């Protein structure tokens, strides 16, 4: 996924063990779907572009982030392990 301005935001809630990665500038309305158990993607309603990826129980599924990003042809400019 080519982002016009390559803006990324990573949020991790330690108590809930939830990681959320946002791509690009915040958009208007979005719709979220669970694509796998505990894995959520949010798409901009108008553009249908993925704006966020969220993973529950992240500590036990770190490698899942790379797999999910690859599945949707997306990447981060860093490695998370």
Residue pairs with C-beta under 8 A, 6 or more apart in sequence:
1 23
1 49
1 50
1 72
1 73
1 74
1 75
3 23
3 24
4 24
5 24
5 25
6 77
7 23
7 24
7 25
8 21
8 22
8 23
8 76
8 77
9 21
9 22
10 19
10 20
10 21
10 22
11 19
11 20
11 21
11 22
12 18
12 19
12 20
12 58
16 56
17 56
17 57
17 58
17 59
18 54
18 55
18 56
18 58
19 54
19 55
19 58
19 65
20 52
20 53
20 54
20 55
21 52
21 53
21 54
21 65
21 76
22 51
22 52
23 50
23 51
23 52
23 53
23 74
24 49
24 51
26 51
27 44
27 46
27 47
27 49
27 51
28 44
28 45
28 46
29 44
29 45
29 46
30 42
30 43
30 44
30 45
30 51
30 52
31 42
31 43
31 45
32 40
32 41
32 42
32 43
32 52
32 54
33 40
33 41
33 43
34 40
35 41
35 68
36 68
38 55
38 56
38 57
38 61
39 53
39 54
39 55
39 56
39 64
39 68
40 52
40 53
40 54
40 55
41 50
41 52
41 53
41 54
41 68
41 72
42 50
42 51
42 52
42 53
42 54
43 49
43 50
43 51
44 51
50 72
50 74
53 65
53 68
53 69
53 72
53 74
55 61
55 64
55 65
55 68
58 65
62 80
62 81
63 81
65 80
66 80
69 75
69 76
